[in-house]
Amino acid sequence: MNLEQIKKECREAVEKASSSDVLENVRSHYFGKTGIITSLLKSLGSATPEERKVQGPLFNALKTELIDALDKKKDSLERDALNAKLQRE
């Protein structure tokens, strides 16, 4: 699986998340102990120094971008839940 495909699939999963629980499952799938992004970052340990120079920044940029997407969606879901609660009161 290439980085663009991982990014696309994660972004789609984040967008489809309809609750905080679902979003947490997405986060775990990509960033958990055996997550996809976690595995990519761990693979840098066995890469050559030349590979690390190329792959390291790419992996870290992907990680940062996806964490930002997850955080924005989490904020959105929390805001929606709060608004729904306020409307009920």
Secondary structure, DSSP 8 states (H G I E B T S, - for coil): --HHHHHHHHHHHHHH--SHHHHHHHHHHHHSTT-HHHHHHHHGGGS-HHHHHHHHHHHHHHHHHHHHHHHHHHHHHHHHHHHHHHHH-
